Amino acid sequence: MQSVLHLTGPVLLGPFQECAEAWIVDGRITYTQPPGPAVQLAGWVLPGLVDAHCHIGLVAGGAPDRDAALAHARAEAAAGVLLVRDCGSPTDTRFLRTHDAVPRLVRAGRHLARSRRYLRGLALEVDPEGLVDAVRAEARAGDGWVKIVADWIDRDAGDLAPAFPPAVVREAVAAAHGEGARVTAHTFAEETIDHLLDAGIDCLEHATGLQVRHIPRLAESRIPIVPTLVNIATFPGIADRGEAKFPRYAAHMRALWEGRHERIAAAHAAGVPIYAGTDAGTVIAHGRIADEVAELARAIGVPAALDAAAWAARDWLGAAGIAEGDPADVVLYAEDPRREAATLASPLHVLRDGVRIAGEGRNKGACLKLQVNVHLMPDPSSRRTR
């Protein structure tokens, strides 16, 4: 007995590709019409969105309880996000894998910061001599990613500065690679990016210090940037609060904010991969992926910004997309989101494994199952799965 949904489409296979319709049979996508009746769902169909920089289970001061972490995950799902790369959390979020109505997670474990050079309680703080061992431990604890906070304000210098010596960063990245993990790094400052590229970094978070000299190296090695532009929007306020005590830092933060769109546009034009991430957690509310895509669209256009939160982002993380046999993690919209990024703010239906978990009119987080007709079908075990 198989349950069937008919997605009447269009189904968006990429930023410039579409097909008329698809079906969901027992929670998986197919483009071959099955026999028998099916329940129709109308709307423009995308693969579930990706928040590639998110902190589920992180609040100001540290770790919330499990109920709060679950609420974070549900807020992401309500926004159409069905895949999260969690870039560091003091909460062990593996328990979320027992919940069906939340995004799938790619975890980085605890993010690692220099002792007394970061926001208290958020990261695992280490001195330079402890970074390599900490990276090895987090590589084993996560899902193939390690996150390093590579720069922050140096209060003695009165400005942004690298948090760890370049030689230590190189050794730490090599250690992660030896454990089969990739390394991503929080970076605001210009000099830090040079150190990270020399170390063989795998991804840059924020990258507000991006310079012309960095772009060819990023493009040649296909090292992606996750700009987190809704987070960068907080820089003027940060500068205002630090102005009296750290005027150089304040001026630096404002300059980084002012050049945000131009930097990302230049990197994208050169072929640097760009992915969408909100940096949700603490000051950024969960569920803001539509805002991030809209900000990215100002720099690289709507189709590319949508790609950064959908098809390309899933490919980068090795996740299933919207191909034949893939799990039916899809979002439906009333209009074509390739025309206007704001469309992403109002998903009609959010389905994980073919079950509706969110969408307009969803009541207090309850998981709604669509009533479907059932009939006999051949064994689908021969279909490709991921």
KEPA-796174 format. One record per atom (N, C-alpha, C, O): residue in three letters; x, y, z. Coordinates in steps of 0.05 Angstrom, whole numbers, plus 5000, padded with zeros to 4 digits. Example, Ala and Ser with C-alpha at 12.3 -4.5 7.8 and 13.67 -1.06 7.14 Angstrom:
2
ala526448865156 ala524649105156 ala526449345156 ala528549345169 ser525749555142 ser527349795143 ser525850015157 ser526850235161 
//
This chain:
386
met501749765000 met500050005000 met501850255000 met503550285017 gln501250434981 gln502950664978 gln501250924980 gln499050934970 ser502351124994 ser500951384995 ser502151564973 ser504551564969 val500451714960 val501251874937 val500352154938 val497952214944 leu502152344933 leu501552624929 leu502352704901 leu504452614891 his500652874889 his501352974862 his502053264865 his500353434872 leu504553334860 leu505453614860 leu504953724832 leu506353654813 thr502953894830 thr502053984803 thr503954194792 thr503554274768 gly505854294808 gly507954454798 gly507354744791 gly505254844798 pro509354864778 pro511854754767 pro513754664790 pro513754774812 val515354474782 val517454374801 val520154494791 val520954454768 leu521454644809 leu523954784802 leu526254604807 leu526854534830 leu527654524786 leu529954344787 leu532554494790 leu534654364796 gly532454754787 gly534854924790 gly533955204785 gly531555254779 pro535755404787 pro534855684783 pro533855744755 pro532355934751 phe534555574735 phe533555624708 phe532455364695 phe532255344671 gln531655174712 gln530554924702 gln527954864717 gln527754904741 glu526054754703 glu523554674716 glu522254454700 glu522854414676 cys520454314713 cys518754124699 cys515954154708 cys515454294728 ala514054044694 ala511254104699 ala510153994725 ala508654124739 glu511053754733 glu509753624756 glu511553404767 glu513453324755 ala510753314791 ala512153084803 ala510152944822 ala508053054827 trp510952714832 trp509352574852 trp511052504876 trp513452484874 ile509752464898 ile511052364922 ile509752094929 ile507352074934 val511351884928 val510451614934 val511951514958 val514351474957 asp510451464979 asp511651375004 asp514051545013 asp516151445020 gly513651805010 gly515651985021 gly517952045002 gly519852185010 arg517851954977 arg520052004958 arg519052124932 arg516752074924 ile520752284920 ile520152414895 ile520252224871 ile522052054870 thr518252244854 thr518452104828 thr517252284806 thr515452444811 tyr518452254782 tyr517452404759 tyr515952224740 tyr515252304718 thr515351984749 thr513751794733 thr511051774747 thr510951694770 gln508951824732 gln506251824744 gln505551534754 gln505651354738 pro504951504779 pro504151244789 pro501251184782 pro499651374777 pro500450934781 pro497650874776 pro495850944800 pro496850954823 gly493350994795 gly491451034816 gly491251324824 gly492551494813 pro489551384844 pro488951654852 pro491151774869 pro492851634881 ala491152044871 ala493152184888 ala491852444896 ala490152554883 val492752554919 val491952814928 val493653024915 val496153004914 gln492453234904 gln493853444890 gln494753664909 gln493253744927 leu497153754905 leu498253994919 leu499254184898 leu500954124882 ala498054424897 ala498854624877 ala500954814889 ala500954874913 gly502654914872 gly504655114881 gly507355064868 gly507954844858 trp508955274868 trp511655254858 trp513355094878 trp513355154902 val514654884868 val515954684886 val519054734886 val520254734864 leu520154764909 leu523054774913 leu523954544931 leu522354454947 pro526554464929 pro527554294950 pro527554454976 pro527754694976 gly527354314999 gly527454455025 gly529854635026 gly532054565019 leu529454875037 leu531555075038 leu533754995058 leu533254825075 val536055115055 val538355065071 val539155315086 val539455525074 asp539555295112 asp540855505127 asp543655405133 asp544055235151 ala545655515119 ala548355395120 ala550055515142 ala552355435145 his548955695158 his550355785182 his548155855202 his546856065201 cys547855675221 cys545655695240 cys546655575267 cys548355405267 his545455665289 his546255565315 his543755475330 his542655635346 ile542855235325 ile540655125340 ile541655035368 ile543754905370 gly540255105389 gly541155035415 gly543155225426 gly544955155442 leu543055485418 leu544855685428 leu543255935435 leu541756035418 val543656045459 val542356295467 val544456465481 val546656365487 ala543856715486 ala545756885499 ala546556765526 ala544856695543 gly549056725529 gly550056605554 gly550656315552 gly551956205570 gly549756175531 gly550455895529 gly548155715519 gly546855785499 ala547755495532 ala545955285523 ala543155315535 ala542955345560 pro541055305519 pro538355295530 pro537555005537 pro539154825532 asp535154965547 asp534254685551 asp533354575524 asp533254705503 arg532654315525 arg531954175500 arg529454295487 arg529254305463 asp527554375503 asp525054495492 asp525654745476 asp524454785455 ala527554905486 ala528255145471 ala529655075445 ala529155195424 ala531454885446 ala532854795422 ala530954685401 ala531154735377 leu528954535411 leu526854425393 leu525254655380 leu524554645357 ala524754865396 ala523255095385 ala524855235364 ala523755325344 his527555255367 his529255365346 his528955205320 his528555325299 ala529154945323 ala528954775299 ala526254805285 ala526054805261 arg524154815301 arg521454845289 arg521055115276 arg519755135255 ala522355325287 ala522155585274 ala523555575247 ala522655705228 glu525755435244 glu527155405219 glu525355255199 glu525055335176 ala524055035208 ala522354885190 ala519955045181 ala519155035158 ala518855215199 ala516555385191 ala517355575169 ala515655665154 ala519855645168 ala520855835147 ala521555685121 ala522555815102 gly521155425120 gly521855265096 gly524555145096 gly525455025076 val526055175118 val528755065121 val528554775129 val527454715151 leu529554595113 leu529454305119 leu532254185121 leu532553945125 leu534254355119 leu537054265123 leu538554495136 leu538554715126 val539954435158 val541454635173 val544354535176 val544754305185 arg546154705169 arg548954655178 arg549354815204 arg549555055203 asp549354675226 asp549554795252 asp552454865258 asp554054675262 cys553155115259 cys555955205260 cys556855255289 cys558255445294 gly556155075307 gly557155085334 gly554955135354 gly553455335352 ser554654955373 ser552654975394 ser553554835419 ser554754625418 pro553154965442 pro553754825467 pro551754605474 pro552254445493 thr549554595460 thr547554385464 thr548154145446 thr548854185422 asp547953915456 asp548253675440 asp545553635425 asp543653535437 thr545453715400 thr542953725385 thr542353465371 thr540453445355 arg543853255377 arg543352995364 arg540552895371 arg539452735356 phe539452975394 phe536752885401 phe534652965381 phe532552845379 leu535253175365 leu533253275346 leu532853075323 leu530853085309 arg534652885320 arg534352685299 arg532052495305 arg531252335288 thr531052495329 thr528752335336 thr526052475330 thr523952365334 his526252725321 his523852885314 his523652915284 his525552975270 asp521152865274 asp520752865245 asp520053145234 asp520553195211 ala519053325251 ala517953575242 ala520053805244 ala519254035250 val522553735241 val524753935243 val526653885219 val526553685206 pro528454085214 pro530454035193 pro532353815199 pro532853745222 arg533453695178 arg535753515182 arg538153695189 arg538453925180 leu540053575204 leu542253725215 leu544953615205 leu545353375203 val546753805198 val549553745195 val550953905217 val551054155216 arg552153765236 arg553153895260 arg556153935260 arg557653775249 ala556954165272 ala559754215276 ala560654185305 ala562954255311 gly559054075322 gly559754055350 gly560054335363 gly558554515356 arg561854355382 arg562454615395 arg564154785377 arg566154675365 his563555045373 his565555205359 his567755295379 his567255315403 leu570155345368 leu572555375384 leu573455665382 leu573855765360 ala573855795405 ala574756075406 ala577156095424 ala577655925441 arg578556315421 arg580856385438 arg579856455466 arg577856605468 ser581156355486 ser580356425514 ser580256725518 ser582056875511 arg578056815530 arg577557095537 arg577657275512 arg578157515515 arg577057165489 arg576957325464 arg574357265449 arg574357275425 tyr572157215464 tyr569657155450 tyr567457205470 tyr567857275493 leu564957175461 leu562557215478 leu562456985498 leu562556755491 arg562157065523 arg562356865545 arg560156655543 arg557856715539 gly560956405545 gly559056185547 gly558156055521 gly556855855521 leu558856185499 leu557856085473 leu559555855461 leu558455655452 ala562155895462 ala563955705449 ala565655555470 ala565555625494 leu567055355461 leu569055225477 leu571555395474 leu572755415452 glu572555515496 glu574755695494 glu577355555500 glu577555395520 val579455605484 val581955465486 val584255665482 val583855865468 asp586555615494 asp588955765488 asp590255655463 asp589555425455 pro591955805450 pro593155705425 pro594355425427 pro594055265408 glu595655365449 glu596955095451 glu594954875454 glu595654635451 gly592454945459 gly590354735461 gly588554705437 gly586854535436 leu589054875417 leu587154885394 leu587254615378 leu585154515370 val589554515373 val589754275355 val588354035368 val586753905354 asp588753995393 asp587353765407 asp584353815407 asp582853625404 ala583554065412 ala580654125412 ala579454075385 ala577153985383 val580854155364 val579854105337 val579553805331 val577453725320 arg581453645340 arg581153355336 arg578653255350 arg577153095339 ala578253345375 ala575953245390 ala573353325377 ala571453165375 glu573153575368 glu570653665355 glu570253545328 glu567953505320 ala572353485314 ala572153345288 ala570753065293 ala569252975276 arg571452945315 arg570252675321 arg567352705331 arg565752525329 ala566752935343 ala564152975356 ala562053075336 ala559653035341 gly562853195314 gly560953315295 gly560353135272 gly560952895272 asp559253255251 asp558453115227 asp560153195203 asp559253255182 gly562853195208 gly564653255186 gly565453545184 gly566753625164 trp564753715204 trp565453995204 trp566554075231 trp565753975252 val568554255231 val569554395255 val569454695250 val569954785228 lys568654845271 lys568455135268 lys570455265288 lys570455205311 ile572055445276 ile573955605292 ile573255895290 ile572555995269 val573256035313 val572956325313 val575656445309 val577256455328 ala576256525285 ala579056585277 ala579856875283 ala582256935283 asp577957055289 asp578657325298 asp576457445314 asp574157345314 trp577157645329 trp575257785347 trp576658045356 trp578958085349 ile575258205370 ile576558455379 ile578758385399 ile578458225418 asp581058505395 asp583358505414 asp583158765430 asp583758975419 arg582358745454 arg581958985470 arg584459145475 arg584359385478 asp586759005476 asp589259155479 asp589859315454 asp590859535456 ala589359195430 ala589859345405 ala587659535398 ala588059725383 gly585259495410 gly583059665404 gly581759615377 gly580459795366 asp582159385365 asp581059325339 asp580959025335 asp581858865352 leu579658935313 leu579658655305 leu582558555301 leu584258705292 ala582958305309 ala585658185305 ala585257885304 ala583457775316 pro587157735290 pro586957445290 pro587157335319 pro588557445336 ala585657125324 ala585457005351 ala587756805356 ala588456765379 phe588756675335 phe590756475338 phe593156525319 phe592656635298 pro595556455327 pro597856485309 pro597456325283 pro596256105284 pro598456425261 pro598056285235 pro599055995235 pro597755815224 ala601255945248 ala602355675249 ala600555485263 ala600255245256 val599255575284 val597355415300 val594855355283 val593855125284 val593955555268 val591655505251 val592255305229 val590555125224 arg594655315218 arg595355115197 arg595354835209 arg594354645197 glu596554805233 glu596654545246 glu593854445253 glu593254205250 ala592154625261 ala589354545269 ala587754455245 ala586354255246 val588054605223 val586554525198 val587554245189 val585954075180 ala590254205189 ala591353955181 ala590353725199 ala589753505190 ala590053785225 ala589053585244 ala586153505238 ala585553275238 ala584553705232 ala581753645224 ala581653485199 ala580153285197 his583253555179 his583253405154 his584153115159 his583152935146 gly586053085178 gly586852815185 gly584752645197 gly584752395196 glu582752785209 glu580352645221 glu578052615201 glu575952515208 gly578552705176 gly576452685156 gly574352905158 gly572252885147 ala574953125172 ala573053345175 ala574053595159 ala576453625154 arg572153765152 arg572654025140 arg572654235162 arg571354205182 val574054455157 val574154675176 val573054925164 val573655005142 thr571255055180 thr570255315172 thr571055505194 thr571555435217 ala571155765187 ala572155965206 ala570556215205 ala569956325184 his569756305229 his568756575232 his571056775227 his573156755239 thr570656955209 thr572657165203 thr571357425195 thr569757435177 phe572157635209 phe571357905202 phe573658065189 phe573158225171 ala576158015198 ala578358195192 ala579758105166 ala579757875158 glu581158305153 glu582458255128 glu584858065131 glu585057875116 glu586558115150 glu589057955153 glu588357665159 glu589857485150 thr586257615173 thr585557345181 thr585057165157 thr585756935157 ile583857275136 ile583257115112 ile585857015099 ile585956785090 asp587957185099 asp590557085089 asp591456845104 asp592356645092 his591356855130 his592256635147 his590556385141 his591656165139 leu587956415139 leu586256185135 leu586656055108 leu586655815105 leu587156215087 leu587656105061 leu590355955061 leu590555745049 asp592256075074 asp594855935076 asp594655665091 asp596155475085 ala592755655109 ala592355405125 ala590755195111 ala590754965120 gly589455265088 gly587855065073 gly585055045084 gly583854825083 ile583955265092 ile581155275103 ile579155175082 ile579655195058 asp576955075091 asp574954965073 asp572555145068 asp571055105049 cys572155345085 cys569855525082 cys570355775100 cys571755755120 leu569256005091 leu569456245107 leu566656335115 leu564856355098 glu566356395140 glu563856505151 glu564056805153 glu566056905164 his562156945143 his562057245144 his563957365123 his563057495104 ala566557325126 ala568557415107 ala568357715100 ala568657795077 thr567757875120 thr567458165116 thr570058295108 thr570058515097 gly572358175115 gly574858285108 gly575858205080 gly578258245074 leu574158085064 leu574957995037 leu576158225021 leu575058445019 gln578558165009 gln579958364993 gln580258244965 gln579958004960 val580958424946 val581358344918 val583458124917 val583157934900 arg585458134933 arg587657934932 arg586757664939 arg587957464931 his584557644955 his583657384964 his581957234943 his581956994942 ile580657384926 ile578557264909 ile579757054890 ile578456844887 pro581957104876 pro582956884858 pro583556624873 pro583156414862 arg584656644897 arg585256404912 arg582656254920 arg582556004919 leu580656404928 leu578056274935 leu576856144911 leu575855924912 ala576856284888 ala575656184864 ala577055934854 ala575855734846 glu579755944853 glu581255714843 glu580855464859 glu580655244848 ser580755494886 ser580455264903 ser577455204910 ser576955014925 arg575655364899 arg572755324904 arg572155324934 arg570555164943 ile573355514948 ile572855544977 ile570455724980 ile570555954971 pro568255634992 pro565855794993 pro565856005015 pro567355985034 ile564056195012 ile563456395032 ile560556375040 ile558856345023 val560056395066 val557256415076 val557156695089 val557956725112 pro556056895075 pro556357165084 pro554757245108 pro555457435122 thr552557115114 thr550857185137 thr550157475138 thr550757615158 leu548957575117 leu548557865114 leu546557975134 leu546758215142 val544657815144 val542857925164 val544357955191 val543558125207 asn546557815194 asn548257865218 asn549958105214 asn550258275232 ile551058135190 ile552758375184 ile551158635187 ile552358845192 ala548558615184 ala546858855187 ala546958965216 ala546259195221 thr547958805235 thr548158895263 thr550759055268 thr551059165289 phe552559065248 phe555159195253 phe554959495261 phe556359585279 pro553159655248 pro553059935256 pro552259965286 pro553360135300 gly550459795295 gly549759805324 gly552059725342 gly552459845363 ile553559525333 ile555959435348 ile557959665349 ile559159725370 ala558259805327 ala560160025326 ala559260255344 ala560960365358 asp556760305344 asp555760525362 asp556260465391 asp557060635406 arg555860215399 arg556260135427 arg559260135435 arg559960185458 gly561060095415 gly563860085422 gly565360345416 gly567760365422 glu563960545406 glu565260785397 glu566960925418 glu569260995414 ala565860955442 ala567161115463 ala569760985471 ala571761115475 lys569760725474 lys572160575485 lys573960485463 lys576460475467 phe572860405440 phe574560295418 phe573860435392 phe572660305375 pro574660685388 pro573860825364 pro574960705338 pro573660715317 arg577360595339 arg578460465315 arg576860225307 arg576260185284 tyr576160065327 tyr574459835322 tyr571759915310 tyr570759795291 ala570560125321 ala567960215312 ala568160305283 ala566360235267 ala570160455276 ala570460545248 ala570860305229 ala569860305207 his572460105239 his572959865223 his570359715217 his569859635195 met568759675238 met566259525235 met564359675216 met562959545200 arg564259935217 arg562460085198 arg563460055169 arg561860015151 ala566060055166 ala567160025139 ala566659755128 ala566059725104 leu566859545144 leu566259275136 leu563359245128 leu562659115108 trp561559375143 trp558759365136 trp558159505110 trp556559415094 glu559459735106 glu558859895081 glu559559745056 glu558259785035 gly561659575057 gly562459445032 gly561359165029 gly562359015012 arg559359085044 arg558458805045 arg557458705018 arg558258485010 his555758855005 his554658754980 his556658744957 his556758564941 glu558358954956 glu560358964935 glu562358734937 glu563158614917 arg563158664961 arg565058434965 arg563858174954 arg565158024940 ile561358124962 ile560157874954 ile559557864924 ile559857654911 ala558858094913 ala558358104884 ala560958044869 ala560957894849 ala563258154878 ala565758114864 ala566557814867 ala567557704847 ala566257704890 ala566957424894 ala565257244876 ala566257064863 his562657294876 his560857134860 his561557154830 his561556954816 ala562057394821 ala562757434792 ala565257284785 ala565657204762 ala567057244804 ala569557094799 ala569256794801 ala571156644795 gly566956704809 gly566456414811 gly566756304839 gly566856054842 val566956474860 val567156374887 val564356274895 val562356414892 pro564056024906 pro561455934914 pro560456094938 pro561956154957 ile557856164937 ile556556324958 ile554156164968 ile552556064951 tyr553856134994 tyr551555995005 tyr550156165026 tyr551456335039 ala547656115030 ala546056275048 ala546056165076 ala545555935081 gly546556345095 gly546456275123 gly545656515140 gly546656735134 thr544056485160 thr543056705175 thr544656775200 thr544456995210 asp546256585211 asp547556615237 asp545456635259 asp545956755279 ala543156505255 ala541056505276 ala542056385302 ala543656195301 gly541256495323 gly542056425350 gly543056675364 gly544456835352 thr542356715389 thr542856955404 thr541457195391 thr539057215393 val543057375378 val541757625369 val540057595344 val538357765339 ile540557395328 ile538957355303 ile536857145308 ile537556915316 ala534357215304 ala532157025308 ala532256805288 ala533156835266 his531256565296 his531056345278 his528756385258 his526756515264 gly529156275234 gly527056295214 gly527356525195 gly525356615183 arg529756645192 arg530056875175 arg531456825149 arg532756995137 ile531156585138 ile532456515113 ile531456685090 ile533056755072 ala528956765090 ala527956935069 ala529257205069 ala529857315048 asp529857315093 asp531257565095 asp534057545084 asp535057725071 glu535457315091 glu538157285081 glu538257255051 glu540057375038 val536457105039 val536357085010 val535857354997 val537057414977 ala534057515009 ala533557784998 ala535957954999 ala536558104980 glu537557945021 glu539958095023 glu542057995002 glu543458154989 leu542357734999 leu544157624979 leu543357714951 leu545057764935 ala540757724946 ala539757804920 ala540658084912 ala540958144889 arg540958254932 arg541958524926 arg544758524915 arg545558704900 ala546258314921 ala549058294912 ala549258124887 ala550858194869 ile547757904885 ile548257704864 ile545857644847 ile545957474829 gly543557774853 gly541057724838 gly539457494851 gly540457334865 val536857504845 val535057314858 val535657024851 val535756854869 pro535956944825 pro536356664819 pro538856544833 pro538756324844 ala541056704833 ala543456604846 ala543156584876 ala544156404889 ala541756784887 ala541356784917 ala539556544924 ala540056414945 leu537556484908 leu535856254913 leu537455994911 leu537055804927 asp539255974891 asp540955744888 asp542655704913 asp543155484921 ala543555924925 ala545255924948 ala543855804972 ala545155724992 ala541155804972 ala539555704994 ala538055444987 ala536555345003 ala538555344963 ala536955114955 ala538754904941 ala540154754954 trp538654894914 trp539954674900 trp542954664904 trp543954454912 ala544354884901 ala547254884903 ala548054824932 ala550054684937 ala546654934951 ala547354894979 ala547054594987 ala548654495001 arg544954464976 arg544654184982 arg546854014969 arg547853834981 asp547554084945 asp549753944932 asp552353974948 asp553853774952 trp552954214957 trp555354264972 trp555554094997 trp557653995004 leu553254065011 leu553253915036 leu552753625032 leu552553465051 gly552653535007 gly552353255001 gly549553145008 gly549252905014 ala547553325008 ala544853245015 ala543153184990 ala543753294969 ala541153024994 ala539252974972 ala537853234964 ala537653414980 gly537053244939 gly535653484929 gly532853424921 gly531053374938 ile532353434895 ile529653404885 ile529653224861 ile528053244842 ala531553034860 ala531852844838 ala530152594843 ala529052554865 glu529852434823 glu528352194824 glu529252024848 glu531651964850 gly527451944865 gly528051774888 gly529051914913 gly529351784933 asp529452174911 asp530352324935 asp528152344955 asp525752344948 pro528852354981 pro526752405001 pro525252664994 pro526452864986 ala522652664998 ala520952894990 ala521053105012 ala519053155026 asp523353235014 asp523653475031 asp523353715012 asp525253804999 val520953825011 val520254024992 val518554245005 val517254215025 val518654484991 val517054715000 val515554814976 val516654824954 leu513054884980 leu511354984959 leu510555274964 leu510055354987 tyr510555434943 tyr509855714944 tyr507755794924 tyr507355654904 ala506256004931 ala504056084913 ala505056214888 ala503656224868 glu507456324888 glu508656464865 glu511456364860 glu512556224876 asp512556444837 asp515256364830 asp517356514847 asp517556754844 pro518756374865 pro520656524882 pro523156624867 pro524656774878 arg523456534842 arg525756634826 arg525356924817 arg527157054809 arg522857014818 arg522257284810 arg522557484833 arg523357714829 glu521857394857 glu521857574880 glu522557414905 glu521157234913 ala524857494917 ala525757344940 ala523857354964 ala523757164980 ala522257564966 ala520357584988 ala518257364988 ala517057315009 thr517957224965 thr516057004964 thr516856784984 thr515056644994 leu519356754990 leu520256555009 leu519156585037 leu519156395052 ala518256825043 ala517256875070 ala514556745076 ala513656735099 ser513256645055 ser510556535058 ser510256265045 ser508856235025 pro511456055056 pro511055795045 pro508255695049 pro507055725070 leu507155575027 leu504455455029 leu504555185044 leu502955135061 his506555025037 his506754755048 his509754695052 his511354755034 val510454595075 val513154495080 val512954195086 val511654115106 leu514154035069 leu513853745072 leu516653615077 leu518553675063 arg516753455098 arg519153295102 arg518453005099 arg516552905112 asp519852865081 asp519152585075 asp516252565066 asp514952365072 gly515252765053 gly512552765042 gly510352825062 gly508052805055 val511052885087 val509152955108 val509253255113 val511353365116 arg506953375113 arg506753665117 arg507353735146 arg505953635165 ile509453895151 ile510253965178 ile509854265183 ile510154355206 ala509354425163 ala509054715166 ala507854825141 ala507554695121 gly507155085143 gly505955225121 gly503855415131 gly503255425155 glu502655575113 glu500655765121 glu498355625135 glu497255435125 gly497555735158 gly495255625172 gly495955405191 gly494255285204 arg498655335193 arg499455125211 arg498955205240 arg499455435247 asn497855035256 asn496855105283 asn498755025305 asn499054785311 lys500155225317 lys501755185341 lys503754955339 lys504154815358 gly504954925316 gly507154735313 gly506254445310 gly507854265309 ala503654395309 ala502754125307 ala503554015279 ala503254155259 cys504353765279 cys505053635253 cys502553545239 cys501153375250 leu502053645216 leu499553585201 leu500253375179 leu501853425162 lys498853155180 lys499152955158 lys496853005138 lys494553025146 leu497653005113 leu495653035092 leu494052775089 leu495252565088 gln491452805086 gln489852565081 gln490252485052 gln489652635034 val491152235047 val491752145020 val490251885014 val489551735032 asn489851844988 asn488851584979 asn491051384977 asn493351464973 val490551134981 val492550934980 val491750724959 val489350674954 his493750594947 his493250384928 his495750204926 his497850284937 leu495549994912 leu497849814909 leu499649914888 leu498750004867 met502249894893 met504249964873 met506549774874 met506849624894 pro508149764853 pro510549584854 pro512449664876 pro512349894886 asp514049484884 asp516149534905 asp518049754895 asp519249724874 pro518249974911 pro519950194902 pro522850164909 pro524450354906 ser523649934920 ser526349904930 ser528549934909 ser530849974915 ser527749904884 ser529749934862 ser530450224856 ser532350274842 arg528850414867 arg529450694862 arg531950784876 arg532650674897 arg533350974864 arg535751084877 arg534951224903 arg533051374904 thr536451174924 thr536051314949 thr538751444958 thr540851364949 arg538451654975 arg540851784985 arg540651815015 arg542451915028 
//
